[in-house]
Amino acid sequence: MIEVVNETGEESDELALEDVAKHVLTQLGIHPLAELSVLLVDESAMSELHMKWMEEPGPTDVLSFPMDELRPPGLSGATASSARGTGEDRGVPPDLLGDVVVCPSVARRQARRAGHSAQAEMELLCVHGILHLLGYDHADPEEEAEMFGLQAELLRTWRAGVAARRGEAARHSEEARRGEGPEGSP
């Protein structure tokens, strides 16, 4: 179960964040009943969390708080290189995965610098936070290459799926507008 809670009052697409989170967990073979919370917080709340848990002042973009030592199938140690399995082993029991906390105002500033939307940045941060919950890190260049490569691939496949669903919905809408049924028949 994935819960997205927007505590900021700022507008965001919480359904998209839930959908991208679901995609990540599915692709990495995490049990579909595993619980994940994604919280959107303001800069004040993020600054408090950042100081309390990282001992660093000011707000950051994303923080991850793992609840259990849940790992994708095949991931036994600190390295996540075998996490991209076939999905055949879904033996990870449902459990409480943890919390991903995102600060939309920080995401908005980063998005402007990166040249994409704030929503796209929050989706990236959601994926990034989930990967941290699953034991991925970017402390050294090899880990960074692995984590960021996986992050990019997960976002690419999710966005391709969103585009395909939108295309299918547009096709059905056009058929309905023309009064056609399936396969072009009335």
Phi and psi in degrees as GROMACS dihedral restraints (atoms count N, CA, C in turn):
[ dihedral_restraints ]
;  ai    aj    ak    al  type     phi  dphi    fc
    3     4     5     6     1  -116.9    20    10
    4     5     6     7     1   127.8    20    10
    6     7     8     9     1  -120.1    20    10
    7     8     9    10     1   128.0    20    10
    9    10    11    12     1  -113.4    20    10
   10    11    12    13     1   124.0    20    10
   12    13    14    15     1  -123.0    20    10
   13    14    15    16     1   123.4    20    10
   15    16    17    18     1  -100.1    20    10
   16    17    18    19     1   105.7    20    10
   18    19    20    21     1   -95.1    20    10
   19    20    21    22     1     5.7    20    10
   21    22    23    24     1   -94.9    20    10
   22    23    24    25     1   -25.7    20    10
   24    25    26    27     1    81.4    20    10
   25    26    27    28     1    -7.6    20    10
   27    28    29    30     1   -79.8    20    10
   28    29    30    31     1   149.5    20    10
   30    31    32    33     1   -74.7    20    10
   31    32    33    34     1   133.6    20    10
   33    34    35    36     1  -155.4    20    10
   34    35    36    37     1   164.1    20    10
   36    37    38    39     1   -95.5    20    10
   37    38    39    40     1    86.7    20    10
   39    40    41    42     1   -64.7    20    10
   40    41    42    43     1   -32.7    20    10
   42    43    44    45     1   -65.1    20    10
   43    44    45    46     1   -37.4    20    10
   45    46    47    48     1   -65.8    20    10
   46    47    48    49     1   -39.8    20    10
   48    49    50    51     1   -64.4    20    10
   49    50    51    52     1   -40.9    20    10
   51    52    53    54     1   -63.2    20    10
   52    53    54    55     1   -42.3    20    10
   54    55    56    57     1   -65.4    20    10
   55    56    57    58     1   -44.0    20    10
   57    58    59    60     1   -67.0    20    10
   58    59    60    61     1   -37.0    20    10
   60    61    62    63     1   -63.4    20    10
   61    62    63    64     1   -44.0    20    10
   63    64    65    66     1   -61.1    20    10
   64    65    66    67     1   -41.2    20    10
   66    67    68    69     1   -60.6    20    10
   67    68    69    70     1   -46.3    20    10
   69    70    71    72     1   -60.6    20    10
   70    71    72    73     1   -48.9    20    10
   72    73    74    75     1   -64.1    20    10
   73    74    75    76     1   -39.9    20    10
   75    76    77    78     1   -64.5    20    10
   76    77    78    79     1   -47.5    20    10
   78    79    80    81     1   -62.8    20    10
   79    80    81    82     1   -30.1    20    10
   81    82    83    84     1   -95.3    20    10
   82    83    84    85     1     6.6    20    10
   84    85    86    87     1    75.6    20    10
   85    86    87    88     1    23.4    20    10
   87    88    89    90     1   -81.1    20    10
   88    89    90    91     1   138.3    20    10
   90    91    92    93     1   -53.1    20    10
   91    92    93    94     1   135.5    20    10
   93    94    95    96     1   -64.0    20    10
   94    95    96    97     1   -16.1    20    10
   96    97    98    99     1   -94.5    20    10
   97    98    99   100     1     0.7    20    10
   99   100   101   102     1   -61.2    20    10
  100   101   102   103     1   141.9    20    10
  102   103   104   105     1   -98.4    20    10
  103   104   105   106     1   134.2    20    10
  105   106   107   108     1  -138.6    20    10
  106   107   108   109     1   136.5    20    10
  108   109   110   111     1  -115.3    20    10
  109   110   111   112     1   136.0    20    10
  111   112   113   114     1  -118.0    20    10
  112   113   114   115     1   119.0    20    10
  114   115   116   117     1  -112.0    20    10
  115   116   117   118     1   132.9    20    10
  117   118   119   120     1  -104.5    20    10
  118   119   120   121     1   120.5    20    10
  120   121   122   123     1  -126.8    20    10
  121   122   123   124     1   160.6    20    10
  123   124   125   126     1   -80.7    20    10
  124   125   126   127     1   175.0    20    10
  126   127   128   129     1   -64.8    20    10
  127   128   129   130     1   -34.1    20    10
  129   130   131   132     1   -63.9    20    10
  130   131   132   133     1   -48.6    20    10
  132   133   134   135     1   -63.5    20    10
  133   134   135   136     1   -41.2    20    10
  135   136   137   138     1   -67.0    20    10
  136   137   138   139     1   -38.1    20    10
  138   139   140   141     1   -61.1    20    10
  139   140   141   142     1   -42.1    20    10
  141   142   143   144     1   -62.6    20    10
  142   143   144   145     1   -46.4    20    10
  144   145   146   147     1   -63.4    20    10
  145   146   147   148     1   -41.6    20    10
  147   148   149   150     1   -62.1    20    10
  148   149   150   151     1   -42.0    20    10
  150   151   152   153     1   -70.7    20    10
  151   152   153   154     1   -45.0    20    10
  153   154   155   156     1   -63.4    20    10
  154   155   156   157     1   -44.1    20    10
  156   157   158   159     1  -100.5    20    10
  157   158   159   160     1   -25.6    20    10
  159   160   161   162     1  -115.9    20    10
  160   161   162   163     1    -7.1    20    10
  162   163   164   165     1    55.5    20    10
  163   164   165   166     1    39.3    20    10
  165   166   167   168     1  -126.8    20    10
  166   167   168   169     1   136.0    20    10
  168   169   170   171     1   -76.5    20    10
  169   170   171   172     1   157.2    20    10
  171   172   173   174     1    81.4    20    10
  172   173   174   175     1   167.3    20    10
  174   175   176   177     1   -77.1    20    10
  175   176   177   178     1   155.1    20    10
  177   178   179   180     1  -124.4    20    10
  178   179   180   181     1   176.3    20    10
  180   181   182   183     1   -79.7    20    10
  181   182   183   184     1   -44.4    20    10
  183   184   185   186     1  -149.8    20    10
  184   185   186   187     1   142.1    20    10
  186   187   188   189     1  -130.4    20    10
  187   188   189   190     1   147.4    20    10
  189   190   191   192     1  -122.0    20    10
  190   191   192   193     1   136.9    20    10
  192   193   194   195     1  -126.7    20    10
  193   194   195   196     1    92.3    20    10
  195   196   197   198     1   -68.7    20    10
  196   197   198   199     1   141.1    20    10
  198   199   200   201     1   -99.1    20    10
  199   200   201   202     1   -37.7    20    10
  201   202   203   204     1  -130.1    20    10
  202   203   204   205     1   160.9    20    10
  204   205   206   207     1   -84.0    20    10
  205   206   207   208     1    65.0    20    10
  207   208   209   210     1   -86.5    20    10
  208   209   210   211     1   132.1    20    10
  210   211   212   213     1  -130.4    20    10
  211   212   213   214     1   148.3    20    10
  213   214   215   216     1   -61.4    20    10
  214   215   216   217     1   154.5    20    10
  216   217   218   219     1   -53.4    20    10
  217   218   219   220     1   134.8    20    10
  219   220   221   222     1    88.3    20    10
  220   221   222   223     1    -7.6    20    10
  222   223   224   225     1   -94.0    20    10
  223   224   225   226     1   105.7    20    10
  225   226   227   228     1  -103.6    20    10
  226   227   228   229     1   -28.8    20    10
  228   229   230   231     1  -127.2    20    10
  229   230   231   232     1  -149.0    20    10
  231   232   233   234     1   -74.4    20    10
  232   233   234   235     1   -23.6    20    10
  234   235   236   237     1   -90.7    20    10
  235   236   237   238     1   145.8    20    10
  237   238   239   240     1  -108.7    20    10
  238   239   240   241     1    19.7    20    10
  240   241   242   243     1   -63.8    20    10
  241   242   243   244     1   -26.1    20    10
  243   244   245   246     1   -96.2    20    10
  244   245   246   247     1     8.7    20    10
  246   247   248   249     1   -71.5    20    10
  247   248   249   250     1   -17.2    20    10
  249   250   251   252     1   -92.4    20    10
  250   251   252   253     1    56.3    20    10
  252   253   254   255     1   -76.0    20    10
  253   254   255   256     1  -171.2    20    10
  255   256   257   258     1   -80.3    20    10
  256   257   258   259     1    -9.4    20    10
  258   259   260   261     1    85.4    20    10
  259   260   261   262     1     1.4    20    10
  261   262   263   264     1   -69.5    20    10
  262   263   264   265     1   -34.4    20    10
  264   265   266   267     1   -92.2    20    10
  265   266   267   268     1    98.4    20    10
  267   268   269   270     1  -107.2    20    10
  268   269   270   271     1    39.2    20    10
  270   271   272   273     1   -81.7    20    10
  271   272   273   274     1    -0.1    20    10
  273   274   275   276     1   -70.3    20    10
  274   275   276   277     1   121.1    20    10
  276   277   278   279     1   -68.2    20    10
  277   278   279   280     1   152.7    20    10
  279   280   281   282     1   -62.8    20    10
  280   281   282   283     1   138.5    20    10
  282   283   284   285     1  -158.2    20    10
  283   284   285   286     1   179.1    20    10
  285   286   287   288     1   -88.9    20    10
  286   287   288   289     1   109.9    20    10
  288   289   290   291     1   -73.3    20    10
  289   290   291   292     1   -51.5    20    10
  291   292   293   294     1   145.6    20    10
  292   293   294   295     1  -163.2    20    10
  294   295   296   297     1  -120.6    20    10
  295   296   297   298     1   139.2    20    10
  297   298   299   300     1  -113.5    20    10
  298   299   300   301     1   125.1    20    10
  300   301   302   303     1  -113.8    20    10
  301   302   303   304     1   123.4    20    10
  303   304   305   306     1  -119.5    20    10
  304   305   306   307     1   140.5    20    10
  306   307   308   309     1  -106.5    20    10
  307   308   309   310     1   102.8    20    10
  309   310   311   312     1   -58.0    20    10
  310   311   312   313     1   -35.5    20    10
  312   313   314   315     1   -68.0    20    10
  313   314   315   316     1   -36.9    20    10
  315   316   317   318     1   -69.0    20    10
  316   317   318   319     1   -41.1    20    10
  318   319   320   321     1   -59.5    20    10
  319   320   321   322     1   -39.8    20    10
  321   322   323   324     1   -62.6    20    10
  322   323   324   325     1   -43.5    20    10
  324   325   326   327     1   -64.7    20    10
  325   326   327   328     1   -43.4    20    10
  327   328   329   330     1   -64.4    20    10
  328   329   330   331     1   -37.6    20    10
  330   331   332   333     1   -62.9    20    10
  331   332   333   334     1   -41.8    20    10
  333   334   335   336     1   -59.1    20    10
  334   335   336   337     1   -44.4    20    10
  336   337   338   339     1   -66.4    20    10
  337   338   339   340     1   -34.6    20    10
  339   340   341   342     1   -84.5    20    10
  340   341   342   343     1   -14.1    20    10
  342   343   344   345     1    81.5    20    10
  343   344   345   346     1    28.3    20    10
  345   346   347   348     1  -136.2    20    10
  346   347   348   349     1   178.5    20    10
  348   349   350   351     1   -72.7    20    10
  349   350   351   352     1   158.1    20    10
  351   352   353   354     1   -62.6    20    10
  352   353   354   355     1   -36.8    20    10
  354   355   356   357     1   -63.5    20    10
  355   356   357   358     1   -42.8    20    10
  357   358   359   360     1   -61.4    20    10
  358   359   360   361     1   -37.5    20    10
  360   361   362   363     1   -67.6    20    10
  361   362   363   364     1   -40.9    20    10
  363   364   365   366     1   -66.3    20    10
  364   365   366   367     1   -35.3    20    10
  366   367   368   369     1   -63.8    20    10
  367   368   369   370     1   -44.1    20    10
  369   370   371   372     1   -60.6    20    10
  370   371   372   373     1   -45.5    20    10
  372   373   374   375     1   -65.5    20    10
  373   374   375   376     1   -35.0    20    10
  375   376   377   378     1   -62.0    20    10
  376   377   378   379     1   -47.8    20    10
  378   379   380   381     1   -61.6    20    10
  379   380   381   382     1   -45.7    20    10
  381   382   383   384     1   -57.8    20    10
  382   383   384   385     1   -46.6    20    10
  384   385   386   387     1   -63.5    20    10
  385   386   387   388     1   -40.7    20    10
  387   388   389   390     1   -63.7    20    10
  388   389   390   391     1   -42.2    20    10
  390   391   392   393     1   -60.8    20    10
  391   392   393   394     1   -38.4    20    10
  393   394   395   396     1   -62.2    20    10
  394   395   396   397     1   -41.8    20    10
  396   397   398   399     1   -58.5    20    10
  397   398   399   400     1   -30.9    20    10
  399   400   401   402     1   -90.8    20    10
  400   401   402   403     1     8.1    20    10
  402   403   404   405     1    98.4    20    10
  403   404   405   406     1     0.7    20    10
  405   406   407   408     1   -77.6    20    10
  406   407   408   409     1   151.2    20    10
  408   409   410   411     1  -148.9    20    10
  409   410   411   412     1   171.8    20    10
  411   412   413   414     1  -137.4    20    10
  412   413   414   415     1    39.0    20    10
  414   415   416   417     1   -72.6    20    10
  415   416   417   418     1   -30.8    20    10
  417   418   419   420     1  -126.1    20    10
  418   419   420   421     1   165.4    20    10
  420   421   422   423     1   -58.3    20    10
  421   422   423   424     1   -37.0    20    10
  423   424   425   426     1   -68.2    20    10
  424   425   426   427     1   -44.5    20    10
  426   427   428   429     1   -63.5    20    10
  427   428   429   430     1   -41.0    20    10
  429   430   431   432     1   -62.0    20    10
  430   431   432   433     1   -45.3    20    10
  432   433   434   435     1   -61.2    20    10
  433   434   435   436     1   -42.6    20    10
  435   436   437   438     1   -65.7    20    10
  436   437   438   439     1   -50.3    20    10
  438   439   440   441     1   -65.1    20    10
  439   440   441   442     1   -47.2    20    10
  441   442   443   444     1   -70.1    20    10
  442   443   444   445     1   -31.4    20    10
  444   445   446   447     1   -65.4    20    10
  445   446   447   448     1   -45.5    20    10
  447   448   449   450     1   -64.3    20    10
  448   449   450   451     1   -42.7    20    10
  450   451   452   453     1   -57.5    20    10
  451   452   453   454     1   -47.6    20    10
  453   454   455   456     1   -63.6    20    10
  454   455   456   457     1   -41.4    20    10
  456   457   458   459     1   -66.1    20    10
  457   458   459   460     1   -42.5    20    10
  459   460   461   462     1   -63.7    20    10
  460   461   462   463     1   -41.7    20    10
  462   463   464   465     1   -66.0    20    10
  463   464   465   466     1   -40.1    20    10
  465   466   467   468     1   -62.1    20    10
  466   467   468   469     1   -47.7    20    10
  468   469   470   471     1   -69.0    20    10
  469   470   471   472     1   -35.7    20    10
  471   472   473   474     1   -65.8    20    10
  472   473   474   475     1   -46.7    20    10
  474   475   476   477     1   -64.9    20    10
  475   476   477   478     1   -35.5    20    10
  477   478   479   480     1   -63.5    20    10
  478   479   480   481     1   -40.7    20    10
  480   481   482   483     1   -65.5    20    10
  481   482   483   484     1   -39.6    20    10
  483   484   485   486     1   -62.8    20    10
  484   485   486   487     1   -45.3    20    10
  486   487   488   489     1   -62.4    20    10
  487   488   489   490     1   -41.2    20    10
  489   490   491   492     1   -65.0    20    10
  490   491   492   493     1   -41.9    20    10
  492   493   494   495     1   -64.8    20    10
  493   494   495   496     1   -38.8    20    10
  495   496   497   498     1   -65.2    20    10
  496   497   498   499     1   -41.0    20    10
  498   499   500   501     1   -62.9    20    10
  499   500   501   502     1   -42.1    20    10
  501   502   503   504     1   -64.9    20    10
  502   503   504   505     1   -42.1    20    10
  504   505   506   507     1   -64.7    20    10
  505   506   507   508     1   -41.1    20    10
  507   508   509   510     1   -64.0    20    10
  508   509   510   511     1   -39.4    20    10
  510   511   512   513     1   -63.1    20    10
  511   512   513   514     1   -45.2    20    10
  513   514   515   516     1   -64.9    20    10
  514   515   516   517     1   -38.3    20    10
  516   517   518   519     1   -63.7    20    10
  517   518   519   520     1   -43.4    20    10
  519   520   521   522     1   -64.9    20    10
  520   521   522   523     1   -41.0    20    10
  522   523   524   525     1   -62.4    20    10
  523   524   525   526     1   -42.1    20    10
  525   526   527   528     1   -65.7    20    10
  526   527   528   529     1   -39.2    20    10
  528   529   530   531     1   -61.6    20    10
  529   530   531   532     1   -38.1    20    10
  531   532   533   534     1   -83.3    20    10
  532   533   534   535     1    -6.0    20    10
  534   535   536   537     1    78.1    20    10
  535   536   537   538     1    23.2    20    10
  537   538   539   540     1   -96.5    20    10
  538   539   540   541     1   149.6    20    10
  540   541   542   543     1   -94.7    20    10
  541   542   543   544     1  -163.3    20    10
  543   544   545   546     1   -59.4    20    10
  544   545   546   547     1   145.4    20    10
  546   547   548   549     1    62.6    20    10
  547   548   549   550     1    22.6    20    10
  549   550   551   552     1    79.2    20    10
  550   551   552   553     1     8.4    20    10
  552   553   554   555     1   -92.9    20    10
  553   554   555   556     1   147.8    20    10
